[in-house]
C-alpha cells in the first residue's frame, strides 16, 4: 500500500455528498435547499483543493498567483446567482487540476493519485453541470 492510499480513499469519500445531493434531486425533484447544500459543500471542497496549490517556498511566483486567483472570487460569490456560482465552481475543479499538474510535486505523486484526481475532477464537473440544469428547471417553474 502506497502513501497516497488514504488520500485516494478520502478523495472518493469526499464525492459522496455531491452524489447524495444529485440522487436526492432525482428522487425528490429540483429543490432550492439541495442546490444550496451542493453549492456550499462545493465551495468548501474547492477551497480545500485550491489549498493544495499553495506551497510557500516550493513554487514559482506564477503558481502562487494562480493559487490566489482561484480563491479570491469566493467571497464575491455571495452576491451572484446560483447558476453563476455553480458555473464558477464547475470551472474551478479542472483549473485546480491543471495547475496542480503543472507543479513539480505532481511528479512525486503515485499514478493512482493522478487517476483519482482526473476521475474526481470529471465527476465533479459533470455534477455541477447537472445542478446548473436543476437550477434552470427550478427557475422555470417559479
N, CA, C and O atoms as CSV, one atom per row, in Angstrom:
chain,resi,resn,atom,element,x,y,z
A,1,UNK,N,N,0.844,-1.174,0.000
A,1,UNK,CA,C,0.000,0.000,0.000
A,1,UNK,C,C,0.895,1.246,0.000
A,1,UNK,O,O,1.809,1.361,0.817
A,2,UNK,N,N,0.625,2.166,-0.916
A,2,UNK,CA,C,1.457,3.357,-1.038
A,2,UNK,C,C,0.954,4.474,-0.132
A,2,UNK,O,O,-0.144,4.403,0.420
A,3,UNK,N,N,1.776,5.499,0.008
A,3,UNK,CA,C,1.479,6.561,0.971
A,3,UNK,C,C,0.272,7.409,0.581
A,3,UNK,O,O,-0.257,8.146,1.414
A,4,UNK,N,N,-0.167,7.318,-0.658
A,4,UNK,CA,C,-1.303,8.125,-1.087
A,4,UNK,C,C,-2.631,7.384,-0.981
A,4,UNK,O,O,-3.662,7.924,-1.381
A,5,UNK,N,N,-2.633,6.160,-0.453
A,5,UNK,CA,C,-3.882,5.389,-0.404
A,5,UNK,C,C,-4.942,6.076,0.451
A,5,UNK,O,O,-6.122,6.042,0.102
A,6,UNK,N,N,-4.551,6.696,1.557
A,6,UNK,CA,C,-5.525,7.427,2.381
A,6,UNK,C,C,-6.073,8.639,1.644
A,6,UNK,O,O,-7.265,8.934,1.730
A,7,UNK,N,N,-5.202,9.348,0.913
A,7,UNK,CA,C,-5.650,10.499,0.136
A,7,UNK,C,C,-6.667,10.064,-0.915
A,7,UNK,O,O,-7.661,10.749,-1.155
A,8,UNK,N,N,-6.408,8.934,-1.527
A,8,UNK,CA,C,-7.294,8.434,-2.575
A,8,UNK,C,C,-8.649,8.054,-1.984
A,8,UNK,O,O,-9.689,8.413,-2.536
A,9,UNK,N,N,-8.641,7.334,-0.872
A,9,UNK,CA,C,-9.906,6.960,-0.229
A,9,UNK,C,C,-10.688,8.195,0.208
A,9,UNK,O,O,-11.894,8.283,-0.023
A,10,UNK,N,N,-10.011,9.137,0.832
A,10,UNK,CA,C,-10.687,10.359,1.273
A,10,UNK,C,C,-11.236,11.145,0.090
A,10,UNK,O,O,-12.305,11.750,0.183
A,11,UNK,N,N,-10.507,11.135,-1.018
A,11,UNK,CA,C,-10.992,11.809,-2.219
A,11,UNK,C,C,-12.311,11.233,-2.695
A,11,UNK,O,O,-13.254,11.971,-2.983
A,12,UNK,N,N,-12.374,9.915,-2.774
A,12,UNK,CA,C,-13.619,9.277,-3.212
A,12,UNK,C,C,-14.735,9.469,-2.188
A,12,UNK,O,O,-15.886,9.682,-2.571
A,13,UNK,N,N,-14.421,9.399,-0.906
A,13,UNK,CA,C,-15.438,9.643,0.120
A,13,UNK,C,C,-15.965,11.076,0.045
A,13,UNK,O,O,-17.140,11.330,0.310
A,14,UNK,N,N,-15.093,11.998,-0.313
A,14,UNK,CA,C,-15.494,13.399,-0.404
A,14,UNK,C,C,-16.502,13.688,-1.496
A,14,UNK,O,O,-17.184,14.712,-1.455
A,15,UNK,N,N,-16.605,12.800,-2.471
A,15,UNK,CA,C,-17.563,12.986,-3.562
A,15,UNK,C,C,-18.967,12.526,-3.159
A,15,UNK,O,O,-19.952,12.923,-3.780
A,16,UNK,N,N,-19.057,11.708,-2.143
A,16,UNK,CA,C,-20.353,11.143,-1.752
A,16,UNK,C,C,-21.429,12.199,-1.452
A,16,UNK,O,O,-22.567,12.018,-1.885
A,17,UNK,N,N,-21.126,13.292,-0.733
A,17,UNK,CA,C,-22.176,14.304,-0.518
A,17,UNK,C,C,-22.666,14.949,-1.825
A,17,UNK,O,O,-23.844,15.283,-1.945
A,18,UNK,N,N,-21.770,15.124,-2.798
A,18,UNK,CA,C,-22.194,15.642,-4.103
A,18,UNK,C,C,-23.201,14.682,-4.738
A,18,UNK,O,O,-24.265,15.085,-5.209
A,19,UNK,N,N,-22.835,13.412,-4.737
A,19,UNK,CA,C,-23.699,12.401,-5.347
A,19,UNK,C,C,-25.008,12.244,-4.582
A,19,UNK,O,O,-26.049,11.972,-5.179
A,20,UNK,N,N,-24.960,12.414,-3.263
A,20,UNK,CA,C,-26.183,12.346,-2.456
A,20,UNK,C,C,-27.144,13.477,-2.831
A,20,UNK,O,O,-28.353,13.263,-2.914
A,21,UNK,N,N,-26.614,14.665,-3.054
A,21,UNK,CA,C,-27.464,15.792,-3.469
A,21,UNK,C,C,-28.090,15.525,-4.836
A,21,UNK,O,O,-29.262,15.828,-5.062
A,22,UNK,N,N,-27.307,14.961,-5.735
A,22,UNK,CA,C,-27.836,14.654,-7.066
A,22,UNK,C,C,-28.907,13.577,-6.973
A,22,UNK,O,O,-29.971,13.702,-7.578
A,23,UNK,N,N,-28.631,12.530,-6.225
A,23,UNK,CA,C,-29.608,11.454,-6.054
A,23,UNK,C,C,-30.896,11.984,-5.424
A,23,UNK,O,O,-31.997,11.639,-5.852
A,24,UNK,N,N,-30.746,12.817,-4.415
A,24,UNK,CA,C,-31.928,13.393,-3.762
A,24,UNK,C,C,-32.732,14.249,-4.738
A,24,UNK,O,O,-33.962,14.224,-4.711
A,25,UNK,N,N,-32.049,15.005,-5.598
A,25,UNK,CA,C,-32.788,15.835,-6.555
A,25,UNK,C,C,-33.462,14.985,-7.630
A,25,UNK,O,O,-34.498,15.374,-8.169
A,26,UNK,N,N,-32.882,13.830,-7.943
A,26,UNK,CA,C,-33.534,12.921,-8.891
A,26,UNK,C,C,-34.772,12.275,-8.276
A,26,UNK,O,O,-35.776,12.068,-8.957
A,27,UNK,N,N,-34.696,11.964,-7.002
A,27,UNK,CA,C,-35.815,11.306,-6.322
A,27,UNK,C,C,-36.893,12.317,-5.928
A,27,UNK,O,O,-38.083,12.079,-6.138
A,28,UNK,N,N,-36.469,13.439,-5.360
A,28,UNK,CA,C,-37.410,14.421,-4.817
A,28,UNK,C,C,-37.747,15.551,-5.779
A,28,UNK,O,O,-38.720,16.273,-5.562
A,29,UNK,N,N,-36.967,15.716,-6.830
A,29,UNK,CA,C,-37.145,16.827,-7.753
A,29,UNK,C,C,-36.242,17.991,-7.380
A,29,UNK,O,O,-35.579,17.978,-6.343
A,30,UNK,N,N,-36.231,18.996,-8.245
A,30,UNK,CA,C,-35.398,20.177,-8.009
A,30,UNK,C,C,-35.795,20.852,-6.709
A,30,UNK,O,O,-36.978,21.000,-6.404
A,31,UNK,N,N,-34.802,21.253,-5.957
A,31,UNK,CA,C,-35.058,21.885,-4.669
A,31,UNK,C,C,-33.990,22.938,-4.416
A,31,UNK,O,O,-32.796,22.700,-4.595
A,32,UNK,N,N,-34.450,24.092,-3.999
A,32,UNK,CA,C,-33.527,25.184,-3.662
A,32,UNK,C,C,-32.572,24.759,-2.550
A,32,UNK,O,O,-31.387,25.090,-2.587
A,33,UNK,N,N,-33.080,24.032,-1.568
A,33,UNK,CA,C,-32.253,23.586,-0.439
A,33,UNK,C,C,-31.162,22.620,-0.896
A,33,UNK,O,O,-30.028,22.712,-0.427
A,34,UNK,N,N,-31.481,21.703,-1.797
A,34,UNK,CA,C,-30.473,20.760,-2.296
A,34,UNK,C,C,-29.399,21.475,-3.106
A,34,UNK,O,O,-28.213,21.164,-2.997
A,35,UNK,N,N,-29.827,22.432,-3.914
A,35,UNK,CA,C,-28.856,23.185,-4.717
A,35,UNK,C,C,-27.947,24.001,-3.806
A,35,UNK,O,O,-26.743,24.085,-4.047
A,36,UNK,N,N,-28.510,24.600,-2.765
A,36,UNK,CA,C,-27.690,25.360,-1.820
A,36,UNK,C,C,-26.731,24.453,-1.062
A,36,UNK,O,O,-25.563,24.801,-0.885
A,37,UNK,N,N,-27.201,23.307,-0.617
A,37,UNK,CA,C,-26.320,22.368,0.094
A,37,UNK,C,C,-25.176,21.930,-0.813
A,37,UNK,O,O,-24.022,21.893,-0.387
A,38,UNK,N,N,-25.492,21.601,-2.048
A,38,UNK,CA,C,-24.482,21.209,-3.029
A,38,UNK,C,C,-23.468,22.338,-3.224
A,38,UNK,O,O,-22.259,22.105,-3.224
A,39,UNK,N,N,-23.971,23.556,-3.389
A,39,UNK,CA,C,-23.106,24.715,-3.640
A,39,UNK,C,C,-22.206,25.011,-2.446
A,39,UNK,O,O,-21.009,25.236,-2.620
A,40,UNK,N,N,-22.757,25.014,-1.250
A,40,UNK,CA,C,-21.947,25.308,-0.066
A,40,UNK,C,C,-20.870,24.251,0.142
A,40,UNK,O,O,-19.723,24.573,0.452
A,41,UNK,N,N,-21.244,22.997,-0.029
A,41,UNK,CA,C,-20.254,21.920,0.111
A,41,UNK,C,C,-19.174,22.063,-0.959
A,41,UNK,O,O,-17.990,21.867,-0.685
A,42,UNK,N,N,-19.585,22.403,-2.167
A,42,UNK,CA,C,-18.630,22.563,-3.255
A,42,UNK,C,C,-17.665,23.721,-3.003
A,42,UNK,O,O,-16.476,23.621,-3.307
A,43,UNK,N,N,-18.177,24.812,-2.449
A,43,UNK,CA,C,-17.289,25.934,-2.110
A,43,UNK,C,C,-16.221,25.491,-1.114
A,43,UNK,O,O,-15.050,25.842,-1.257
A,44,UNK,N,N,-16.625,24.729,-0.117
A,44,UNK,CA,C,-15.664,24.242,0.875
A,44,UNK,C,C,-14.642,23.293,0.278
A,44,UNK,O,O,-13.448,23.407,0.558
A,45,UNK,N,N,-15.099,22.363,-0.539
A,45,UNK,CA,C,-14.190,21.385,-1.135
A,45,UNK,C,C,-13.254,22.048,-2.139
A,45,UNK,O,O,-12.068,21.721,-2.185
A,46,UNK,N,N,-13.769,22.970,-2.938
A,46,UNK,CA,C,-12.887,23.632,-3.905
A,46,UNK,C,C,-11.844,24.496,-3.198
A,46,UNK,O,O,-10.705,24.584,-3.657
A,47,UNK,N,N,-12.216,25.131,-2.092
A,47,UNK,CA,C,-11.229,25.897,-1.322
A,47,UNK,C,C,-10.171,24.966,-0.746
A,47,UNK,O,O,-8.985,25.296,-0.737
A,48,UNK,N,N,-10.600,23.810,-0.270
A,48,UNK,CA,C,-9.655,22.820,0.244
A,48,UNK,C,C,-8.709,22.356,-0.866
A,48,UNK,O,O,-7.497,22.276,-0.666
A,49,UNK,N,N,-9.274,22.052,-2.035
A,49,UNK,CA,C,-8.441,21.600,-3.162
A,49,UNK,C,C,-7.488,22.699,-3.622
A,49,UNK,O,O,-6.336,22.426,-3.962
A,50,UNK,N,N,-7.966,23.933,-3.633
A,50,UNK,CA,C,-7.099,25.040,-4.031
A,50,UNK,C,C,-5.965,25.227,-3.032
A,50,UNK,O,O,-4.896,25.720,-3.390
A,51,UNK,N,N,-6.192,24.836,-1.786
A,51,UNK,CA,C,-5.133,24.909,-0.781
A,51,UNK,C,C,-3.944,24.034,-1.118
A,51,UNK,O,O,-2.823,24.307,-0.688
A,52,UNK,N,N,-4.185,22.977,-1.891
A,52,UNK,CA,C,-3.093,22.114,-2.349
A,52,UNK,C,C,-2.110,22.903,-3.195
A,52,UNK,O,O,-0.915,22.609,-3.217
A,53,UNK,N,N,-2.624,23.909,-3.890
A,53,UNK,CA,C,-1.777,24.701,-4.778
A,53,UNK,C,C,-0.873,25.660,-4.010
A,53,UNK,O,O,0.124,26.139,-4.550
A,54,UNK,N,N,-1.209,25.935,-2.782
A,54,UNK,CA,C,-0.458,26.913,-2.003
A,54,UNK,C,C,0.702,26.225,-1.306
A,54,UNK,O,O,0.504,25.510,-0.324
A,55,UNK,N,N,1.890,26.434,-1.799
A,55,UNK,CA,C,3.093,25.815,-1.235
A,55,UNK,C,C,4.200,26.869,-1.122
A,55,UNK,O,O,5.111,26.911,-1.950
A,56,UNK,N,N,4.117,27.696,-0.117
A,56,UNK,CA,C,5.127,28.741,0.035
A,56,UNK,C,C,6.539,28.162,0.066
A,56,UNK,O,O,6.810,27.183,0.762
A,57,UNK,N,N,7.410,28.772,-0.686
A,57,UNK,CA,C,8.806,28.346,-0.724
A,57,UNK,C,C,9.084,27.196,-1.663
A,57,UNK,O,O,10.246,26.892,-1.934
A,58,UNK,N,N,8.040,26.545,-2.172
A,58,UNK,CA,C,8.230,25.401,-3.061
A,58,UNK,C,C,7.672,25.656,-4.453
A,58,UNK,O,O,7.637,24.742,-5.277
A,59,UNK,N,N,7.239,26.868,-4.726
A,59,UNK,CA,C,6.606,27.126,-6.007
A,59,UNK,C,C,7.073,28.456,-6.575
A,59,UNK,O,O,7.601,29.315,-5.869
A,60,UNK,N,N,6.859,28.594,-7.867
A,60,UNK,CA,C,7.208,29.842,-8.528
A,60,UNK,C,C,6.166,30.904,-8.172
A,60,UNK,O,O,5.093,30.594,-7.653
A,61,UNK,N,N,6.496,32.129,-8.455
A,61,UNK,CA,C,5.571,33.230,-8.203
A,61,UNK,C,C,4.305,33.060,-9.047
A,61,UNK,O,O,3.211,33.406,-8.602
A,62,UNK,N,N,4.454,32.532,-10.258
A,62,UNK,CA,C,3.298,32.313,-11.138
A,62,UNK,C,C,2.310,31.344,-10.512
A,62,UNK,O,O,1.106,31.600,-10.508
A,63,UNK,N,N,2.810,30.228,-9.982
A,63,UNK,CA,C,1.923,29.262,-9.341
A,63,UNK,C,C,1.272,29.853,-8.086
A,63,UNK,O,O,0.111,29.562,-7.798
A,64,UNK,N,N,1.993,30.659,-7.356
A,64,UNK,CA,C,1.423,31.290,-6.164
A,64,UNK,C,C,0.283,32.234,-6.550
A,64,UNK,O,O,-0.759,32.258,-5.896
A,65,UNK,N,N,0.486,33.005,-7.610
A,65,UNK,CA,C,-0.552,33.926,-8.079
A,65,UNK,C,C,-1.777,33.146,-8.558
A,65,UNK,O,O,-2.908,33.540,-8.275
A,66,UNK,N,N,-1.560,32.041,-9.284
A,66,UNK,CA,C,-2.683,31.227,-9.761
A,66,UNK,C,C,-3.494,30.671,-8.594
A,66,UNK,O,O,-4.724,30.644,-8.645
A,67,UNK,N,N,-2.811,30.233,-7.556
A,67,UNK,CA,C,-3.499,29.687,-6.383
A,67,UNK,C,C,-4.377,30.749,-5.733
A,67,UNK,O,O,-5.501,30.465,-5.317
A,68,UNK,N,N,-3.871,31.948,-5.648
A,68,UNK,CA,C,-4.620,33.033,-5.023
A,68,UNK,C,C,-5.786,33.470,-5.911
A,68,UNK,O,O,-6.874,33.749,-5.408
A,69,UNK,N,N,-5.569,33.531,-7.219
A,69,UNK,CA,C,-6.626,33.981,-8.124
A,69,UNK,C,C,-7.838,33.051,-8.130
A,69,UNK,O,O,-8.960,33.492,-8.381
A,70,UNK,N,N,-7.617,31.789,-7.858
A,70,UNK,CA,C,-8.745,30.853,-7.817
A,70,UNK,C,C,-9.658,31.101,-6.622
A,70,UNK,O,O,-10.872,30.929,-6.724
A,71,UNK,N,N,-9.088,31.502,-5.501
A,71,UNK,CA,C,-9.903,31.640,-4.286
A,71,UNK,C,C,-10.354,33.067,-3.996
A,71,UNK,O,O,-11.233,33.267,-3.158
A,72,UNK,N,N,-9.783,34.056,-4.660
A,72,UNK,CA,C,-10.200,35.443,-4.424
A,72,UNK,C,C,-11.690,35.657,-4.703
A,72,UNK,O,O,-12.345,36.366,-3.939
A,73,UNK,N,N,-12.249,35.074,-5.765
A,73,UNK,CA,C,-13.680,35.311,-6.033
A,73,UNK,C,C,-14.646,34.676,-5.029
A,73,UNK,O,O,-15.832,35.003,-5.061
A,74,UNK,N,N,-14.202,33.796,-4.152
A,74,UNK,CA,C,-15.111,33.093,-3.244
A,74,UNK,C,C,-16.026,34.034,-2.465
A,74,UNK,O,O,-17.239,33.820,-2.470
A,75,UNK,N,N,-15.511,35.063,-1.797
A,75,UNK,CA,C,-16.419,35.940,-1.043
A,75,UNK,C,C,-17.421,36.665,-1.942
A,75,UNK,O,O,-18.538,36.962,-1.518
A,76,UNK,N,N,-17.023,36.945,-3.176
A,76,UNK,CA,C,-17.915,37.647,-4.099
A,76,UNK,C,C,-19.061,36.765,-4.583
A,76,UNK,O,O,-20.052,37.268,-5.112
A,77,UNK,N,N,-18.931,35.460,-4.406
A,77,UNK,CA,C,-19.978,34.535,-4.838
A,77,UNK,C,C,-21.273,34.745,-4.059
A,77,UNK,O,O,-22.334,34.290,-4.488
A,78,UNK,N,N,-21.195,35.422,-2.930
A,78,UNK,CA,C,-22.393,35.700,-2.136
A,78,UNK,C,C,-23.319,36.696,-2.837
A,78,UNK,O,O,-24.497,36.800,-2.494
A,79,UNK,N,N,-22.788,37.425,-3.812
A,79,UNK,CA,C,-23.559,38.487,-4.455
A,79,UNK,C,C,-24.081,38.127,-5.839
A,79,UNK,O,O,-24.692,38.965,-6.502
A,80,UNK,N,N,-23.852,36.899,-6.283
A,80,UNK,CA,C,-24.313,36.495,-7.613
A,80,UNK,C,C,-25.285,35.323,-7.483
A,80,UNK,O,O,-25.392,34.695,-6.429
A,81,UNK,N,N,-25.977,35.050,-8.558
A,81,UNK,CA,C,-26.974,33.984,-8.554
A,81,UNK,C,C,-26.355,32.596,-8.516
A,81,UNK,O,O,-25.166,32.424,-8.783
A,82,UNK,N,N,-27.177,31.610,-8.180
A,82,UNK,CA,C,-26.671,30.241,-8.032
A,82,UNK,C,C,-26.104,29.644,-9.321
A,82,UNK,O,O,-25.177,28.835,-9.269
A,83,UNK,N,N,-26.643,30.026,-10.461
A,83,UNK,CA,C,-26.126,29.479,-11.720
A,83,UNK,C,C,-24.700,29.951,-11.954
A,83,UNK,O,O,-23.853,29.175,-12.395
A,84,UNK,N,N,-24.432,31.207,-11.663
A,84,UNK,CA,C,-23.076,31.739,-11.843
A,84,UNK,C,C,-22.114,31.075,-10.861
A,84,UNK,O,O,-20.990,30.730,-11.227
A,85,UNK,N,N,-22.550,30.897,-9.632
A,85,UNK,CA,C,-21.698,30.241,-8.630
A,85,UNK,C,C,-21.381,28.814,-9.062
A,85,UNK,O,O,-20.227,28.389,-9.005
A,86,UNK,N,N,-22.398,28.076,-9.493
A,86,UNK,CA,C,-22.181,26.691,-9.925
A,86,UNK,C,C,-21.282,26.624,-11.158
A,86,UNK,O,O,-20.444,25.729,-11.268
A,87,UNK,N,N,-21.453,27.569,-12.086
A,87,UNK,CA,C,-20.591,27.596,-13.275
A,87,UNK,C,C,-19.145,27.897,-12.883
A,87,UNK,O,O,-18.214,27.275,-13.394
A,88,UNK,N,N,-18.965,28.851,-11.977
A,88,UNK,CA,C,-17.620,29.171,-11.490
A,88,UNK,C,C,-16.974,27.946,-10.847
A,88,UNK,O,O,-15.811,27.639,-11.106
A,89,UNK,N,N,-17.735,27.256,-10.011
A,89,UNK,CA,C,-17.201,26.070,-9.339
A,89,UNK,C,C,-16.910,24.949,-10.333
A,89,UNK,O,O,-15.920,24.232,-10.190
A,90,UNK,N,N,-17.769,24.799,-11.337
A,90,UNK,CA,C,-17.537,23.771,-12.358
A,90,UNK,C,C,-16.217,24.007,-13.077
A,90,UNK,O,O,-15.522,23.057,-13.435
A,91,UNK,N,N,-15.876,25.260,-13.288
A,91,UNK,CA,C,-14.617,25.606,-13.964
A,91,UNK,C,C,-13.433,25.489,-13.006
A,91,UNK,O,O,-12.328,25.141,-13.423
A,92,UNK,N,N,-13.659,25.777,-11.733
A,92,UNK,CA,C,-12.565,25.743,-10.746
A,92,UNK,C,C,-11.905,24.376,-10.643
A,92,UNK,O,O,-10.678,24.286,-10.602
A,93,UNK,N,N,-12.695,23.321,-10.600
A,93,UNK,CA,C,-12.115,21.990,-10.386
A,93,UNK,C,C,-11.137,21.592,-11.495
A,93,UNK,O,O,-10.036,21.138,-11.186
A,94,UNK,N,N,-11.497,21.745,-12.776
A,94,UNK,CA,C,-10.494,21.438,-13.813
A,94,UNK,C,C,-9.281,22.366,-13.749
A,94,UNK,O,O,-8.155,21.932,-13.991
A,95,UNK,N,N,-9.506,23.648,-13.421
A,95,UNK,CA,C,-8.368,24.572,-13.318
A,95,UNK,C,C,-7.427,24.166,-12.190
A,95,UNK,O,O,-6.207,24.224,-12.344
A,96,UNK,N,N,-7.983,23.762,-11.077
A,96,UNK,CA,C,-7.146,23.311,-9.958
A,96,UNK,C,C,-6.307,22.119,-10.387
A,96,UNK,O,O,-5.118,22.047,-10.074
A,97,UNK,N,N,-6.924,21.179,-11.106
A,97,UNK,CA,C,-6.180,20.007,-11.585
A,97,UNK,C,C,-5.078,20.412,-12.557
A,97,UNK,O,O,-3.959,19.906,-12.467
A,98,UNK,N,N,-5.380,21.314,-13.483
A,98,UNK,CA,C,-4.367,21.772,-14.446
A,98,UNK,C,C,-3.207,22.434,-13.715
A,98,UNK,O,O,-2.044,22.161,-14.014
A,99,UNK,N,N,-3.519,23.303,-12.761
A,99,UNK,CA,C,-2.457,23.973,-12.010
A,99,UNK,C,C,-1.657,22.979,-11.175
A,99,UNK,O,O,-0.433,23.074,-11.087
A,100,UNK,N,N,-2.354,22.027,-10.565
A,100,UNK,CA,C,-1.664,21.031,-9.744
A,100,UNK,C,C,-0.721,20.184,-10.594
A,100,UNK,O,O,0.391,19.864,-10.172
A,101,UNK,N,N,-1.172,19.826,-11.793
A,101,UNK,CA,C,-0.324,19.017,-12.684
A,101,UNK,C,C,0.925,19.779,-13.124
A,101,UNK,O,O,1.944,19.169,-13.449
A,102,UNK,N,N,0.849,21.094,-13.134
A,102,UNK,CA,C,1.994,21.906,-13.530
A,102,UNK,C,C,3.018,22.109,-12.429
A,102,UNK,O,O,4.081,22.681,-12.668
A,103,UNK,N,N,2.714,21.652,-11.240
A,103,UNK,CA,C,3.635,21.830,-10.120
A,103,UNK,C,C,4.656,20.700,-10.088
A,103,UNK,O,O,4.333,19.565,-10.440
A,104,UNK,N,N,5.877,20.996,-9.672
A,104,UNK,CA,C,6.910,19.955,-9.604
A,104,UNK,C,C,6.530,18.780,-8.698
A,104,UNK,O,O,6.933,17.648,-8.965
A,105,UNK,N,N,5.772,19.026,-7.647
A,105,UNK,CA,C,5.403,17.956,-6.710
A,105,UNK,C,C,4.507,16.908,-7.365
A,105,UNK,O,O,4.428,15.779,-6.880
A,106,UNK,N,N,3.831,17.264,-8.459
A,106,UNK,CA,C,2.937,16.323,-9.143
A,106,UNK,C,C,3.678,15.051,-9.560
A,106,UNK,O,O,3.114,13.958,-9.520
A,107,UNK,N,N,4.927,15.197,-9.954
A,107,UNK,CA,C,5.712,14.040,-10.396
A,107,UNK,C,C,5.972,13.061,-9.257
A,107,UNK,O,O,6.208,11.877,-9.498
A,108,UNK,N,N,5.932,13.542,-8.029
A,108,UNK,CA,C,6.175,12.675,-6.872
A,108,UNK,C,C,4.938,11.879,-6.461
A,108,UNK,O,O,5.041,10.920,-5.695
A,109,UNK,N,N,3.775,12.271,-6.966
A,109,UNK,CA,C,2.537,11.597,-6.589
A,109,UNK,C,C,2.418,10.262,-7.315
A,109,UNK,O,O,2.909,10.107,-8.434
A,110,UNK,N,N,1.774,9.320,-6.681
A,110,UNK,CA,C,1.569,7.988,-7.243
A,110,UNK,C,C,0.599,8.061,-8.428
A,110,UNK,O,O,-0.274,8.928,-8.471
A,111,UNK,N,N,0.758,7.154,-9.379
A,111,UNK,CA,C,-0.110,7.155,-10.565
A,111,UNK,C,C,-1.580,6.940,-10.197
A,111,UNK,O,O,-2.469,7.423,-10.897
A,112,UNK,N,N,-1.837,6.227,-9.114
A,112,UNK,CA,C,-3.221,6.047,-8.667
A,112,UNK,C,C,-3.824,7.367,-8.185
A,112,UNK,O,O,-5.019,7.609,-8.352
A,113,UNK,N,N,-2.989,8.213,-7.589
A,113,UNK,CA,C,-3.451,9.539,-7.183
A,113,UNK,C,C,-3.791,10.366,-8.422
A,113,UNK,O,O,-4.806,11.062,-8.449
A,114,UNK,N,N,-2.944,10.288,-9.444
A,114,UNK,CA,C,-3.205,11.011,-10.693
A,114,UNK,C,C,-4.555,10.584,-11.272
A,114,UNK,O,O,-5.364,11.422,-11.671
A,115,UNK,N,N,-4.782,9.278,-11.310
A,115,UNK,CA,C,-6.038,8.745,-11.851
A,115,UNK,C,C,-7.226,9.224,-11.018
A,115,UNK,O,O,-8.242,9.653,-11.565
A,116,UNK,N,N,-7.091,9.149,-9.701
A,116,UNK,CA,C,-8.164,9.584,-8.816
A,116,UNK,C,C,-8.502,11.054,-9.049
A,116,UNK,O,O,-9.678,11.409,-9.123
A,117,UNK,N,N,-7.503,11.901,-9.163
A,117,UNK,CA,C,-7.741,13.338,-9.375
A,117,UNK,C,C,-8.479,13.582,-10.688
A,117,UNK,O,O,-9.383,14.416,-10.746
A,118,UNK,N,N,-8.099,12.859,-11.746
A,118,UNK,CA,C,-8.780,13.031,-13.027
A,118,UNK,C,C,-10.228,12.553,-12.937
A,118,UNK,O,O,-11.135,13.239,-13.410
A,119,UNK,N,N,-10.451,11.395,-12.340
A,119,UNK,CA,C,-11.807,10.844,-12.215
A,119,UNK,C,C,-12.682,11.777,-11.382
A,119,UNK,O,O,-13.801,12.099,-11.781
A,120,UNK,N,N,-12.180,12.208,-10.233
A,120,UNK,CA,C,-12.982,13.075,-9.365
A,120,UNK,C,C,-13.272,14.420,-10.022
A,120,UNK,O,O,-14.378,14.946,-9.904
A,121,UNK,N,N,-12.284,14.973,-10.711
A,121,UNK,CA,C,-12.500,16.246,-11.401
A,121,UNK,C,C,-13.578,16.095,-12.461
A,121,UNK,O,O,-14.436,16.967,-12.605
A,122,UNK,N,N,-13.541,15.001,-13.200
A,122,UNK,CA,C,-14.554,14.757,-14.232
A,122,UNK,C,C,-15.941,14.600,-13.617
A,122,UNK,O,O,-16.911,15.173,-14.111
A,123,UNK,N,N,-16.033,13.828,-12.543
A,123,UNK,CA,C,-17.322,13.613,-11.871
A,123,UNK,C,C,-17.856,14.931,-11.318
A,123,UNK,O,O,-19.046,15.222,-11.445
A,124,UNK,N,N,-16.991,15.719,-10.714
A,124,UNK,CA,C,-17.440,16.989,-10.145
A,124,UNK,C,C,-17.871,17.969,-11.227
A,124,UNK,O,O,-18.849,18.695,-11.050
A,125,UNK,N,N,-17.157,17.998,-12.337
A,125,UNK,CA,C,-17.535,18.891,-13.435
A,125,UNK,C,C,-18.935,18.538,-13.944
A,125,UNK,O,O,-19.788,19.414,-14.089
A,126,UNK,N,N,-19.164,17.258,-14.212
A,126,UNK,CA,C,-20.473,16.816,-14.705
A,126,UNK,C,C,-21.553,17.037,-13.640
A,126,UNK,O,O,-22.676,17.418,-13.970
A,127,UNK,N,N,-21.224,16.804,-12.382
A,127,UNK,CA,C,-22.183,17.030,-11.293
A,127,UNK,C,C,-22.623,18.489,-11.240
A,127,UNK,O,O,-23.797,18.784,-11.021
A,128,UNK,N,N,-21.683,19.384,-11.441
A,128,UNK,CA,C,-22.028,20.807,-11.425
A,128,UNK,C,C,-22.912,21.167,-12.621
A,128,UNK,O,O,-23.839,21.966,-12.489
A,129,UNK,N,N,-22.630,20.586,-13.774
A,129,UNK,CA,C,-23.496,20.829,-14.932
A,129,UNK,C,C,-24.915,20.335,-14.653
A,129,UNK,O,O,-25.890,20.989,-15.023
A,130,UNK,N,N,-25.024,19.192,-14.005
A,130,UNK,CA,C,-26.337,18.654,-13.639
A,130,UNK,C,C,-27.071,19.609,-12.701
A,130,UNK,O,O,-28.261,19.867,-12.880
A,131,UNK,N,N,-26.369,20.129,-11.711
A,131,UNK,CA,C,-27.022,21.035,-10.757
A,131,UNK,C,C,-27.368,22.377,-11.406
A,131,UNK,O,O,-28.345,23.017,-11.017
A,132,UNK,N,N,-26.579,22.805,-12.386
A,132,UNK,CA,C,-26.945,24.010,-13.149
A,132,UNK,C,C,-28.267,23.757,-13.874
A,132,UNK,O,O,-29.152,24.612,-13.881
A,133,UNK,N,N,-28.393,22.580,-14.482
A,133,UNK,CA,C,-29.645,22.221,-15.160
A,133,UNK,C,C,-30.803,22.176,-14.162
A,133,UNK,O,O,-31.913,22.600,-14.484
A,134,UNK,N,N,-30.554,21.667,-12.959
A,134,UNK,CA,C,-31.592,21.639,-11.924
A,134,UNK,C,C,-32.012,23.059,-11.544
A,134,UNK,O,O,-33.197,23.325,-11.342
A,135,UNK,N,N,-31.047,23.965,-11.448
A,135,UNK,CA,C,-31.366,25.353,-11.108
A,135,UNK,C,C,-32.169,26.009,-12.232
A,135,UNK,O,O,-33.110,26.756,-11.964
A,136,UNK,N,N,-31.805,25.734,-13.486
A,136,UNK,CA,C,-32.593,26.250,-14.609
A,136,UNK,C,C,-34.027,25.736,-14.530
A,136,UNK,O,O,-34.979,26.498,-14.700
A,137,UNK,N,N,-34.170,24.448,-14.273
A,137,UNK,CA,C,-35.503,23.845,-14.157
A,137,UNK,C,C,-36.292,24.487,-13.017
A,137,UNK,O,O,-37.479,24.779,-13.160
A,138,UNK,N,N,-35.635,24.699,-11.912
A,138,UNK,CA,C,-36.295,25.307,-10.760
A,138,UNK,C,C,-36.719,26.741,-11.067
A,138,UNK,O,O,-37.815,27.153,-10.688
A,139,UNK,N,N,-35.877,27.499,-11.741
A,139,UNK,CA,C,-36.207,28.893,-12.052
A,139,UNK,C,C,-37.313,28.986,-13.109
A,139,UNK,O,O,-38.038,29.980,-13.155
A,140,UNK,N,N,-37.447,27.978,-13.945
A,140,UNK,CA,C,-38.528,27.955,-14.944
A,140,UNK,C,C,-39.882,27.727,-14.292
A,140,UNK,O,O,-40.899,28.245,-14.753
A,141,UNK,N,N,-39.888,26.948,-13.216
A,141,UNK,CA,C,-41.157,26.606,-12.572
A,141,UNK,C,C,-41.625,27.666,-11.576
A,141,UNK,O,O,-42.765,27.617,-11.116
A,142,UNK,N,N,-40.766,28.615,-11.241
A,142,UNK,CA,C,-41.159,29.658,-10.272
A,142,UNK,C,C,-41.950,30.755,-10.911
A,142,UNK,O,O,-42.353,31.701,-10.234
